[in-house]
């Protein structure tokens, strides 16, 4: 058979190229669990988030996000790698700053801080991403992150009480 597959390091999960639109929320939830900010969520929370996500494929060389543009989506890399570029002081020259791999987030910090994309991210190869809208992030993820921050502050206050 000459079908194309996206194969992730977890070999039990492979997506046929032609089936990319039919990936289930359950399959997306498995990948969300690998992402740091989602690692401690329960299955219900992961499925709620996964239900709002879609899978997107980008060809090599495609700009997934562009610096200065409004943040409408965040992306979670599933397969392949992407390159982060930022402009130098002259505003003209792009310099590669880093490379992103499986489970890395694209645009999440920018979305969290309510700013435009701070860098251009380009597909290094044909790659697939989980795509989450601004609305989904604000409805489902932001409250979880704010809860974590509040708990961290409470913990810090608790520790400081004994200094």
N, C-alpha and C positions, 0 to 999 in steps of 0.2 A: 504494500500500500504506500502511496506517495503523499499521504495527508501530512499537513504541517501541524506541529504541536507547539504550544508554549509549555515547556517543562520547568517546573520550579524545583529547588533543592529537595523539597519533600515530594518524592517520586510518586506518591499515591495521588497527587493532584496534578493532572495535566489537562490543559484546555485545548481542544481542537480549534484551530484557527477559525474555522467556519462556525463554531459554536459560541463564539465570544459573547454574542448577545443573549445567550440562553444560560449563562452562569447563574446559579441560584444564590439567594441571600446566605444560605448555609455555607456555601463554598467561599463566599466573600468573607463571612464571619471568621472562618478558619484563618484567613490571611490577616484580618484585623487583629486577631489575638497575638500575632507576631510583632505588632507595632507597640513600642514602649508605652505610649499614652493610653492604649487600650488593654494592656496586658492584664490588669487586675479587674476588668469588668466581668460581670457574670454573663452567661449565655443569652439571657433575655436582652440585656443591654446591647450586646454585640449584634444580635439579630435585628433589633430595632434600628441600629445604625446601618447595618448592611442592607436592610430593606430600602433605605433611601439612596443607596449608592448604585452607580453603574460602572461597567467595565469599559475602558477606552483603550484603543490601540493607536500608537503613534509610530510613523515610519522614521527611519534613521534620518537625522538632520532636522526634524520638525521641532519648532519651538513650542514646548508644552505650555510654558508661561513666559511672559515678556516683562522685563523690568519697567516699572512705571505704570503698567496697566492695572486697572482695578481688580481686586481679588474676588472672583466669582466662584471659584472652585479650589479645593485642595485636592492633591493627588497622592496616592500611596503606591509606590512602585511595586509591581508584582514580578515582572520578568524583565530582563535586560538591564541596561544602565543608562544614566543620563548625566549630562555635564552641566555644572553651574558656571555661568559667566557673569562677570560684572564689568561695567564700564570703568575705564581709568578716569583720572581727573579731567582730561581733555574732553570727556563725554563721547569720544569717537571710538576708541580702541576697546574691544572686548578681550578680557583676560580670563582664562579658565581658572576658577578658584577651587573647585572640588568635583568629585564624582559621586553620584548617588547610586545605591544598589537596592536590592529587594528589601521591602518593608520601610524604606526611607520615605519621609514625608516631603511634599513639595507645596510650599505656600502656607503651611499651617501657622508659623509664627507671624507671618504678615497678616493672616486672617485674624489671629488672636488679638493682635495689637491694632486692628482696624486701619491698616495702611495698604498702599499699593504694593504689588510684587516688588521685592527689593533686588531681584536678580532675574536673569534670563536662564531658563533651564531647557536644554536641548536634548532630544533623544540621541543617545550614542549608537544605538542599534534599533531594530524593530523592537518595540517594547510594549508592555501592557501595564495599565494602572487602574486602580480603583479610584473613581471620581466622586467627590462629595461636594454638594453645593454649599454655598454660604449659609443658606437657611437651615439645612440639616446640621451643619456645624454649630450654628448658634442655638438651635433648639435642643440638640442631643449631646454634643460634645462639650461646649462651653460650660454648661452647668456642672458637669463632672470635673472639669479642670478647676473651676472655681471652688468646688467642694474640696478638692485635693489641696488647693492653696490654703484654704481656711484651716484644714486639719494640720498642715505643716506649720502654720502660724501658731495654732493652739499648742502644738508639740514644742515649738521653740519657746513659747511663753512658759510652758510647764517646766522645761529645762532651766530657763533663766530664773525661775522662782527659787531654785536650790543653789544658786551661785553664792 
